[in-house]
Structures are given as C-alpha cells and as structure tokens.
Amino acid sequence: MSSDPTRAHSVIDLRSDTVTRPTPAMREAMRVADVGDDVFGDDPTVNGLQDALAQQLGFEAALFMPSGTQSNLCALMSHCQRGDEYIVGQMAHTYRWEGGGAAVLGSIQPQPLNHAADGSLPLADIEANIKPDDAHFARTRLLTLENTIGGKVLPMDYLAEATALAQRRGLARHLDGARLFNAAVAIDAGDPYAAARRICSHFDSVSVCFSKGLGAPVGSVLCGSRAFIAQAHRWRKMVGGGMRQAGVLAAAAHHALTHHVRRLADDHALARRLAEGLSGLPGLTVEAPQTNIVFVDATPAVATGLLDHLKQHGVLATGLYRLRFVTHLDVDAAGVDRAIAVIREHCLRTGA
C-alpha cells in the first residue's frame, strides 16, 4: 500500500526502494522525537536507536550515520590503514557504486572479484587474492560482502564458510547490509530479527540502511565492537557526518525498525507478481526475484525506447546496466499490474 492513503499518486516509481516517503505514523514519530546534540552524544533518540539495533543484531555498539555510503566508508577506514586492501565484489556498492571513496579518501586499495551466479564471491577466488606479507603488495586486511547483493540473498552456509576463511587468514569481515532485513525476511519471514542476528554473527561490522526498503527518509547505522565504533566515530566527524538534533531522523529509523521489517515480505510478493506478469513477453528475459528487485534483460528492439515509453505512461524504472524494477511500501498490487500492462503494450508492439 502507499505510505499515505490520502494521496493519489499518478506515478508508479519502481526505480528504487529509496524513493519512499515517510508514512503518517513515521512523520508523527519524527514530530514528537526527543532530541539533543548528537555531536555531544546527548540525543536520546539517536542513542536509543543505536542501542536497540546493536542489541538486536548482537553487537556491542552502533553509530548513526546520514547515509549508507558514509557508513561503509567509515567502516572501511576503521578496519584498514593507508596502503591496506579490501577484497570486494565487482558489483558491490563498496566498490562500484560509492564513488571510490575508500581509495580516494581512505587510500585503501580495492581488490574486486567477479561474482558467482548467486551473488557470492567464490571461496577459491577469495583465497587466491589474499596477498602474501611482502613489500610488493598492499596488505590484505578485510573481506567485504553485501547482503542482499543485486536482490539476491547470500546463503547462510556460504556466509559461514567465507567469513571463516577470512578469519583463518587474519582478515576482518564487514557486511554492507543496506538491505539486511530483506535478506532476513527471505530467510525467515516468521522471525526476521533472529535471522538478521544470525547473518550478522559472522561479521565484525555491519552497516544497515534505513532509507531503502525500511522506508525512512535518511540514515544508516554502523554496528561493531565498542573500540571499532569509537574509531568510526572519529572518521564520521572527519568526513562531515556529525549531526546535531539528529533525533528527528533517528526517530524515523527507529519507527521503521519496529514497524516496517516484517512488511518487507509484501514487497517480495509484489516483486514476484511483477516478474510473473512479465515472464513470457516477447523480447524479455526475466530473472526470478528472491527479494524486492526484479532484473530484466531485453532485446535491442524492445530495449529501444522502453524507458521513455514507461515514463510517458507514468511508470519509472532504471536501465543503467540491466532493466531494474524495485518494489517498496509506496507501490501496491494495482501499481504493479499497471506497470505490467504498460510494459506488455511496448513488448507486443516492438518485440514480435
């Protein structure tokens, strides 16, 4: 359902789950939030969010950040020093989609690896790319994984094996969990909080984003040990992430943590509905979604003009490297069906 049933939205926005607007209940939580100066550490709503998420995910401490990009950057710079290296996937946000911040601002070298079909990094490739302790090489210090990755859920057995390998070879382990709770709901919709804790148990640090499927307007939280978070706090200050009365933002995130996790299953169901509606259309190959992201490959004839056709008919999507449609709490079944109809019209006209 739309986040605000009193508003009629003419546009079906499937570009990302970052486009959601706060629900009325979330806005009310923001309005009444108790605030202080978070740079001094005395914003009670920020502190409450940090404590709640750290406890829920099994960490000692946590730190509220304006964005997932900043949260990941502070994590990488806390784990690694200048001249160190982190192992990462070619399509991971911490390598491809966050402006190269680790290299540019942290002087940390990425070692990108190709993903397997399920989104994982093959264990043999991880092992082969850990550098020897030799002055010719950057020091390999960190393994960074992402879950979900391209909407795919990394299997629990894989997480255990990959992080055990990293630990055995002396590497720290960071998880970009921007869509952690999407993965958790896919693993155990009955108790996604417990599933999220099991995922996080394999990592030294985890970044959780609240402005994607959870529907908050702003914010991510970095979790780790007390010593790690103290270091990340210094980096957050240095890169401009210190905020003052941030409780109005943390209140939205805390509301999302309490009320919007289990409903992610609705987004997953809508993604399946969309994929099923597009399957079999001429010129399209649809990848069955595991969570809330549907990837579609189109023949050149169908791809040409498709995004413009969608936009003209009130449907927004992205096609940066593949067609991508993302469901979220501001999209309902009627919106998905409308998107299917518009795409079908284009495919029948161009793909036969």
C-alpha positions, -999 to +999 in steps of 0.1 A: +000+000+000+010+036-005+026+052+026-001+078+026-036+065+015-049+101+014-027+109-016-034+096-051-001+090-069-002+090-106+034+078-110+044+042-103+080+047-092+100+014-095+134+030-098+145+021-062+132+015-027+149+047-018+120+068-032+096+060-004+080+088+016+075+086+054+042+072+065+019+093+086+029+073+117+066+078+109+060+115+105+043+116+139+073+098+155+096+124+140+074+153+152+074+141+188+110+129+189+130+139+220+163+155+208+196+167+220+230+175+204+243+142+190+279+156+185+280+158+223+264+123+224+233+135+243+205+130+217+183+104+235+165+093+203+198+087+185+212+068+215+181+047+217+183+037+181+219+028+183+215+008+215+184-010+201+200-021+168+233-031+184+215-053+209+192-067+183+220-077+159+244-089+186+270-061+187+285-040+215+278-006+199+264+013+170+267+046+153+240+066+134+252+080+100+235+102+074+240+076+046+250+041+038+279+054+017+293+072+047+286+042+070+306+019+047+333+044+042+338+049+079+338+011+084+365+005+057+387+033+071+383+019+106+393-016+095+421-006+072+450+018+072+466+037+043+480+012+019+458-017+030+435-036+007+400-050+010+385-078-011+352-070-026+328-080-054+328-063-087+292-052-083+293-044-046+284-010-035+316-005-015+335-009-048+314+002-077+286+025-065+300+047-038+323+070-057+355+052-050+356+068-016+377+041+001+405+046-025+402+084-028+396+093+008+410+063+027+439+054+005+426+018+007+431-004-024+401-025-035+407-060-049+375-066-068+364-102-076+338-115-101+306-127-085+292-162-090+257-165-104+242-165-068+260-132-060+287-148-038+324-144-042+339-179-048+359-191-019+388-202-041+390-166-056+390-151-021+418-173-010+438-167-042+436-129-038+448-126-003+483-112-008+514-125+009+531-103+035+556-088+011+565-052+004+555-056-033+518-059-023+492-039-005+483-056+028+451-076+025+431-067+057+394-070+051+368-091+033+337-071+025+304-088+015+270-074+006+236-090+015+214-087-003+236-083-034+216-073-065+185-085-047+200-120-041+203-135-006+237-149+002+232-184+017+239-188+054+263-217+047+282-195+023+285-167+049+298-191+075+324-205+051+336-172+036+339-154+069+357-185+085+382-184+056+387-147+062+392-151+099+416-180+094+437-158+071+437-129+096+412-107+077+385-086+093+349-090+080+325-063+071+290-066+057+272-040+037+238-048+049+220-020+032+191-044+026+200-067+055+163-071+066+152-080+031+177-109+033+164-117+068+128-118+058+137-140+028+154-164+052+128-164+079+097-143+075+084-155+108+113-141+128+134-118+106+151-102+136+166-135+146+176-142+110+193-108+108+212-116+140+223-149+126+236-132+095+255-106+115+271-132+138+296-139+110+309-103+108+330-078+128+309-049+115+277-044+097+261-013+080+223-013+080+204+012+058+170+026+068+162+047+038+157+018+014+130-008+019+125+002+056+112+035+043+129+061+065+139+093+047+175+093+059+200+073+077+222+042+082+236+026+113+271+010+116+274-017+142+306-033+157+327-035+189+330-005+212+366+001+201+356-002+164+327+022+168+349+047+187+373+047+157+344+050+133+331+080+153+363+098+146+360+091+109+324+102+109+334+136+123+362+139+098+340+132+067+313+156+079+288+132+094+284+148+128+248+160+132+232+180+160+195+174+168+195+142+147+168+126+168+141+137+143+159+114+118+167+086+142+130+085+152+120+077+117+146+049+116+136+035+149+099+035+138+110+016+106+129-009+127+099-016+148+071-014+123+085-019+087+106-051+089+080-078+086+061-059+059+091-064+036+075-097+027+048-077+010+074-061-013+089-095-021+055-108-030+049-078-053+083-084-070+072-120-077+039-107-091+058-083-114+082-110-126+054-134-133+035-108-152+065-100-174+076-136-180+069-148-215+066-114-231+084-112-264+119-097-262+122-101-224+141-124-202+131-121-165+152-132-136+131-146-108+135-123-078+145-135-043+135-103-026+122-069-039+144-064-070+134-077-105+161-077-132+150-079-168+171-083-200+156-070-232+165-075-268+177-044-286+144-039-304+125-040-271+150-020-251+150+009-275+125+034-262+112+012-234+121+035-205+107+065-224+075+046-231+072+037-194+078+073-183+052+086-207+027+063-191+036+071-155+059+043-147+095+049-137+124+023-138+161+023-144+183+007-170+218+016-160+232-018-169+201-040-169+164-031-166+157-030-129+124-027-111+122-023-073+091-028-052+086-009-019+059+004+005+048+031-019+038+005-046+007-017-044-006-045-064-026-021-087+006-002-094+024-034-103-004-045-126-004-012-143+034-014-149+029-049-163+003-036-187+024-007-199+054-030-205+033-056-222+020-030-246+055-020-256+068-055-260+039-067-281+044-037-304+082-039-307+093-075-297+073-097-320 
